């Protein structure tokens, strides 16, 4: 299987090299798994993946720290790739991902290759190139949490999923975070070679085989700072009694339910019910970092009259139980 890794001026050398290394690890694991590992992949006759680093003109270029990025070839229509991946890059002086002639050329190439059925993936600021190509329009996607507001402004037609670690729709994969190329690589391996090899590659790399949501890392309430309506709605939910409904929230905001649904979809991509749940879970994350408060007390203060319902909602949002989340936070605070 042929994998192209896109290099642009200012790309992160670690991400480009890391992507290539992850597929190399897969090749090693498929041919010679670690001792004690029983797998149907053992003894593969040759490498499963072949990676090429490509640039607009096939010339090496500088990374964000001025180091040379080696390049194997140029963007072309002749090579039959199974996947084309673009990782993070340095932000411009304005704090936004760059938008140059080379980025535009990469965007056009990605768009044309996707039309032939090639899997396209972007990590961190690389997702902006996918957006520039029009590949995210009306598709679920994600990007790094701290680029969320810029992303929404630049690509209003994209269906951005706040806090998600990885999204795929119609063969377009996006991940968030400068190191999320790990998640991107493992997902592509899973798609092209199956879950067993992806799991083995994750185990060898000592990485999570399935990414955790960015909600674990983003400041609580970050997405709501973009609009006064969101901030007002957040405060209402935080101080509401258990049983807050979309109807009650709309009334408190002096809006119709239909208007509230439309505004939230425009601003966050969420339904009122999903918005209420997210605010409650974000509140729970803050409370769980407070010593001495029980899970039952956290549930009650977040608007859940039933502790079981709270645990279920928390696990669905955070991919961790409240107890596991508390342990994780406590270990980071030490």
C-alpha positions in Angstrom: 0.0 0.0 0.0 1.3 3.4 -1.0 1.2 6.3 1.5 2.1 9.9 0.6 3.1 12.3 3.4 2.8 15.9 2.3 5.6 18.3 3.3 5.1 22.1 3.1 7.3 25.0 4.2 6.9 25.2 8.0 5.7 21.6 8.4 6.7 19.8 11.6 9.6 17.5 10.9 8.7 15.3 13.9 5.2 14.7 12.5 6.4 13.8 9.0 9.1 11.5 10.3 6.7 10.1 12.9 4.1 9.2 10.3 6.8 7.4 8.2 8.1 5.6 11.3 4.7 4.4 12.3 4.1 2.7 9.0 7.7 1.3 9.2 6.8 -0.1 12.6 3.8 -1.8 11.1 6.0 -3.4 8.4 8.4 -4.8 11.1 5.5 -6.0 13.3 3.8 -7.8 10.4 7.0 -9.6 9.4 8.5 -10.3 12.8 6.2 -9.6 15.8 7.7 -9.3 19.3 8.4 -12.6 21.2 5.2 -14.0 22.8 2.9 -12.2 20.4 0.7 -14.5 18.4 -0.7 -13.0 15.3 -2.0 -14.0 11.9 0.2 -11.3 10.4 3.5 -13.0 11.2 5.7 -14.0 8.2 4.4 -11.4 5.8 6.5 -11.7 2.7 7.3 -8.0 2.3 6.4 -4.6 3.6 2.8 -3.8 3.7 3.3 0.0 3.5 5.5 2.1 1.3 5.8 5.8 2.3 6.9 8.7 0.2 7.4 12.3 1.4 6.1 14.6 -1.3 6.3 18.4 -1.9 5.0 20.7 -4.6 8.3 20.7 -6.6 10.0 17.5 -5.3 12.6 19.7 -3.6 13.6 19.5 0.1 12.3 22.3 2.3 12.6 23.8 5.7 10.6 22.8 8.7 9.3 25.2 11.3 12.7 25.3 13.1 14.7 25.7 9.9 15.8 22.1 9.5 15.7 20.4 6.2 12.8 18.0 5.4 13.9 15.3 2.9 11.6 14.8 0.0 11.1 11.7 -2.2 9.0 13.3 -5.0 6.4 15.8 -6.1 2.6 16.0 -6.1 1.6 13.9 -9.2 -1.4 12.3 -10.7 0.4 9.2 -11.9 1.3 7.5 -8.7 -1.5 5.3 -7.3 -1.7 6.2 -3.6 -3.9 4.5 -1.1 -3.7 7.4 1.3 -2.4 10.9 1.4 -1.7 12.5 4.8 -0.8 16.0 5.9 0.3 16.8 9.4 0.8 19.9 11.5 2.8 23.0 10.6 3.8 26.3 12.2 1.3 29.1 12.5 1.8 32.4 10.7 2.6 35.7 12.4 -1.2 36.3 12.8 -1.5 33.1 14.8 -3.4 31.3 12.1 -2.3 28.4 9.8 -0.6 29.7 6.7 -2.3 30.1 3.3 0.4 30.2 0.5 0.6 29.3 -3.1 2.1 25.9 -2.1 -0.8 25.3 0.3 -3.2 26.1 -2.5 -1.4 23.7 -4.8 -1.5 20.9 -2.1 -5.2 21.6 -1.6 -5.9 21.2 -5.3 -3.9 17.9 -5.4 -5.7 16.5 -2.4 -9.1 17.3 -3.9 -8.2 15.7 -7.3 -6.8 12.6 -5.6 -9.9 12.2 -3.3 -12.1 12.2 -6.4 -10.3 9.0 -7.5 -11.0 7.3 -4.2 -7.8 8.0 -2.3 -8.1 8.2 1.5 -7.2 11.7 2.7 -6.1 12.6 6.2 -5.1 15.8 8.0 -3.8 16.3 11.5 -3.7 19.6 13.6 -3.1 22.6 11.3 -3.0 20.2 8.3 -6.8 20.0 8.6 -6.8 23.6 7.2 -5.4 22.4 3.9 -8.2 19.9 3.7 -10.7 22.7 4.4 -9.0 24.9 1.7 -9.5 22.0 -0.7 -13.3 22.0 0.0 -13.0 18.5 1.3 -14.6 19.4 4.7 -17.7 21.1 3.4 -20.8 19.4 4.8 -18.6 16.7 6.4 -18.0 15.9 10.0 -14.5 17.0 11.0 -12.3 18.2 13.8 -9.1 20.2 14.4 -6.9 21.2 17.3 -9.1 22.6 20.1 -7.3 26.0 20.3 -7.8 26.5 16.5 -11.5 25.8 16.8 -12.7 29.4 16.5 -10.4 30.2 13.6 -11.4 27.0 11.8 -15.1 27.8 12.2 -14.6 31.3 10.7 -12.5 30.1 7.8 -14.6 27.1 6.9 -18.2 27.8 7.8 -19.5 25.0 5.6 -17.6 22.3 7.5 -19.5 20.3 10.1 -16.9 20.8 12.9 -17.3 18.5 15.9 -16.1 20.3 19.0 -13.7 18.3 21.3 -13.5 15.2 19.1 -10.1 13.6 18.7 -10.8 12.0 15.3 -13.5 12.2 12.7 -13.9 10.4 9.3 -16.6 10.9 6.7 -16.5 9.9 3.0 -12.8 9.0 3.2 -11.8 12.3 4.8 -10.0 11.9 8.2 -9.2 14.7 10.5 -7.5 14.7 13.9 -6.6 17.4 16.5 -3.4 18.3 18.2 0.3 18.6 17.0 0.9 15.0 18.1 -2.3 13.6 16.7 -0.5 12.3 13.7 -0.2 9.1 15.9 -4.0 8.8 15.9 -4.1 9.6 12.2 -1.5 6.9 11.4 -3.2 4.2 13.5 -6.6 5.0 12.0 -5.2 4.7 8.5 -3.5 1.4 9.4 -6.8 0.2 10.8 -8.7 1.2 7.7 -6.2 -0.3 5.2 -4.7 -3.3 7.0 -7.2 -4.1 9.8 -7.6 -3.6 13.5 -5.2 -6.4 14.5 -2.2 -4.7 13.0 -3.3 -1.2 14.2 -3.6 -2.6 17.7 -0.2 -4.3 17.5 1.4 -1.1 16.2 -0.2 0.9 19.1 1.1 -1.6 21.6 4.6 -1.6 20.2 4.5 2.2 20.2 3.0 2.4 23.7 0.2 4.5 22.4 -3.6 4.5 22.9 -5.1 2.4 20.1 -8.2 4.6 20.2 -7.7 8.3 20.8 -9.2 10.1 23.8 -11.4 13.1 23.2 -9.8 16.6 23.2 -12.3 17.6 25.9 -9.8 16.1 28.3 -7.3 18.8 27.4 -9.3 21.9 26.4 -10.1 24.5 29.0 -13.7 24.1 30.3 -16.1 26.3 28.5 -13.6 27.3 25.8 -16.0 26.8 22.9 -18.6 29.0 24.6 -16.4 32.0 24.7 -17.0 32.7 21.0 -20.5 34.1 21.5 -22.5 35.9 24.3 -25.5 33.6 23.7 -23.4 30.5 24.5 -22.0 32.2 27.6 -25.4 33.1 28.8 -26.8 29.6 28.1 -23.8 28.1 29.9 -24.4 30.1 33.1 -28.1 29.2 33.1 -27.3 25.5 32.8 -24.6 25.6 35.5 -27.1 27.1 38.0 -30.2 25.1 37.0 -31.8 22.5 39.0 -31.8 18.8 37.9 -34.0 18.2 35.0 -33.1 21.2 32.8 -34.6 20.6 29.4 -34.2 22.3 26.0 -37.6 23.9 26.4 -36.6 25.4 29.8 -33.3 26.6 28.4 -35.1 28.3 25.5 -37.6 30.0 27.8 -34.7 31.2 30.1 -33.0 32.7 27.0 -36.3 34.2 25.7 -36.1 32.2 22.5 -38.3 29.7 20.8 -37.1 26.1 20.9 -36.7 26.2 17.1 -34.6 29.4 17.3 -32.5 27.9 20.0 -31.9 24.7 18.1 -31.0 26.7 14.9 -28.6 29.0 16.8 -26.8 26.2 18.6 -26.4 24.2 15.4 -24.8 27.3 13.8 -22.5 28.1 16.7 -21.5 24.7 18.0 -23.0 22.1 15.7 -24.9 20.7 18.8 -28.5 20.2 19.6 -29.8 21.9 22.7 -29.8 18.5 24.5 -26.2 17.9 23.5 -25.2 21.4 24.5 -26.8 20.9 28.0 -25.0 17.6 28.4 -21.6 19.0 27.4 -21.8 22.0 29.8 -22.8 19.6 32.6 -19.9 17.3 31.8 -17.4 20.2 31.6 -18.7 21.3 35.0 -18.2 17.8 36.3 -14.6 17.8 35.1 -13.9 20.9 37.2 -15.5 19.5 40.3 -13.7 16.1 39.9 -10.4 18.0 40.3 -11.6 19.2 43.7 -10.5 17.0 46.6 -13.1 15.7 49.0 -16.2 15.8 46.8 -17.9 12.4 46.0 -19.1 11.3 42.6 -22.7 11.5 43.9 -22.2 15.1 45.0 -20.6 15.9 41.6 -23.6 14.4 39.8 -26.0 16.4 41.9 -24.2 19.7 41.4 -24.0 19.1 37.6 -27.8 18.7 37.4 -28.1 14.9 37.5 -30.6 13.5 40.0 -29.4 10.0 39.1 -25.8 9.0 39.6 -26.0 6.2 37.1 -27.3 8.5 34.4 -24.4 10.9 35.2 -21.8 8.1 34.9 -23.3 7.0 31.6 -23.2 10.5 30.2 -19.7 11.1 31.5 -18.3 7.9 29.9 -20.0 8.7 26.6 -18.4 12.2 26.5 -15.0 11.5 27.9 -14.3 7.8 27.2 -13.4 7.5 30.9 -15.3 6.8 34.0 -15.5 9.7 36.5 -13.2 7.8 38.8 -10.6 7.2 36.1 -10.8 10.8 35.1 -10.2 11.9 38.7 -7.1 9.7 38.9 -5.8 11.1 35.7 -6.2 14.6 36.8 -4.7 13.9 40.2 -1.6 12.3 38.6 -1.1 15.4 36.5 -1.3 17.7 39.5 1.4 15.8 41.4 
